[in-house]
Amino acid sequence: MASRPHQLEHLLPKPTSIASPRTRVSLDGARTMCPSMRSSVYPELVIRDQEGRIDGVRYDELAPMLLNEVQKQQRKMAAQDEHSAAQDSEIRQLKQQLTYMHAALVKLQTKDDLVAQR
């Protein structure tokens, strides 16, 4: 099953009123989306009966998809962290160079002032 991360967010229930006919409320109060809403996003996750009516959802297929997306996000975050660390290191080096250059400039200005006084 092809991963479509931009569509995974559509599987998550959005805050709605309890009276909404497209959501169900479980005993613990959590909202879930009805299978017909999932079928518009991932039709391959919906189980249909012989007449084509929605009979359920293939939750066993959903978990690997979500895990795959979480792993992709973790890899992306690790790459961003690595990039950020490299940038931090470069900034530290540039600050050191700037400090050195500033000190050298002050030293040159002092020598220039001495030469001008003679």
N, C-alpha and C positions, 0 to 999 in steps of 0.2 A: 504494500500500500504506500503510495507516494506521500511524503510529508509536505504539508502546506501550512507552515507556521502562521501565516497571516490569517488562516481560517480557524486555527485552534482557539484563538481568543473568543470566537463566536460560540464555542461550545460551553463557555462558562456562563452561568446564569447572571443576568443583570438584575439589579435591584428593581423589583416590581411590587405591585400590591399583591397581597395574599389572594385576592379575588380573581387574579388573572387566570383565564382558562388555559393559558399556554405554559403555566408552571404548576408544579405540584409541591406540596409541603409535606415533608416526612414527619415522623413522630418526634424527632429531635428538633424540629423547627427549621431545618435546612431546606432551602429551595433547590429543586432540580429542574432541568429542562425536560419537557416532554419529548418523546422520540421524533415527533413530526418536525420539531425545531432542529433537531440534530440531522435529520434526513436532508434538509436543505443545504447544510454545510458539508457533511460527509455522508452521502447516500450509501456508501459501502459499509457504514457502521450500523445501518438499520436492518433489522430482521423483519421480513414481511411474510405473511401467510400466503396460502395458495391463491387467494383472491387479490393479493397485492396490498392488503391493508397492513399497516404497521403493527408489528407484534412485539417488538422489543428492540434493545440496543446491544451491540456486540462490545460490551465493556472490556472483554479480553483483548480486543484489538486497540482500544483506546489507550490503555496503560502503556504499551510499548511506544506508541506515537508520542505521548506526553513525556516519557522518559527520554526519548531521542531528542526532543526539543530542549529539555532541561540540560542534557549533556552538551548540546550545541551552545546553549547560553553559557554554560560553565567554561567551555573552551574559549569562547569569545571573551569572556571576562578575564580569563587567565592571560590571553594575548594582550588585552588592554592594560592589565596590571604590569605585564612585562614592558610594554611600550612606555607606560608612565614612569616606570623605574629607570628606563634608559634616558628618558627626557630629564628626569630629576638629576641623574648623574651628569648629563651634559650641561645642565644649568649650573650645577656646583662647579664644574670645570670652567665654564665661562665667567662665573663670578670670581674665581681665583685669578683667572687671566686679567680680568678688569682691575682687580685690586693690585696686581703686579704692575700693570700698565700705568695705573694712576700713580703708584709710588715712583715709577721710573720718570713719569712726566714731572712730578714735583721735584725730583732730583735734578732733572734737566733745567727746569725753571730756576732753581736755586743757582745752578752753575751759570745760567744766562744772566741772572742778576749780578753775580760776582764779576763777570766779564764786562757788563755795562758800567759798573762802578769804577773800573780801572781807567 
